[in-house]
Amino acid sequence: MSPAPADLVNALELAGKAAAIERDLVLEQLPRLVAAGALAGTRAHGELRFGMFEGRATVDARVSGVVVLTCQRCLKPCDVGIVESTPLVVLAMEEDPAPAGFDPILGNAERLSVIEVIEEQILLGLPLVALHAPGTGCGPSARPAPAQDETDDRQRPFANLRDLLDKGEC
């Protein structure tokens, strides 16, 4: 999906004005988030404040919202809160060094996609494993304890290994 013309901004021009842009986004506007497994109900708010540092456009990106993902414990939808704040510097090429204190974002400073910057920060803020918060009825405490007769039927292949090692039979 290519960015819409209204989504593309001139970061150098905005940096010269110390401008700020805010966007409220929903899942349909965030294709990489869909590919990462986000579900309906995902919403985000992004605020980008532009500036200059050593002749380069910078962006103070602040992103918050809720990403609905599949809980990896119970496989039901769970809300994952996102709050990210990152100072970025726009670099034309990957080889360009980013100044200390800034994370690089690759792109054309004269045609920077606001949605892609916000989406990148959301993706970086996602947890490795989506899980419901403790105490929500999902997790080890939510599972019933196995009945006593179920534990007796388990096979334990290494149960007598210590005895064999002590006797020197292994």
Protein Blocks (a to p, Z undefined) as FASTA:
>chain_A
ZZdfklpccfklmmmnopacdddddfklmmmlmmnopaehiacddddddddeehiacddd
ddedddddddfklopacdddddddddddddfbfklccdehiacdeddfklccfklmmmmm
mmmmpcfbdcddehilpajklpccddfklmmmpccfklmmmmmmmnopZZ
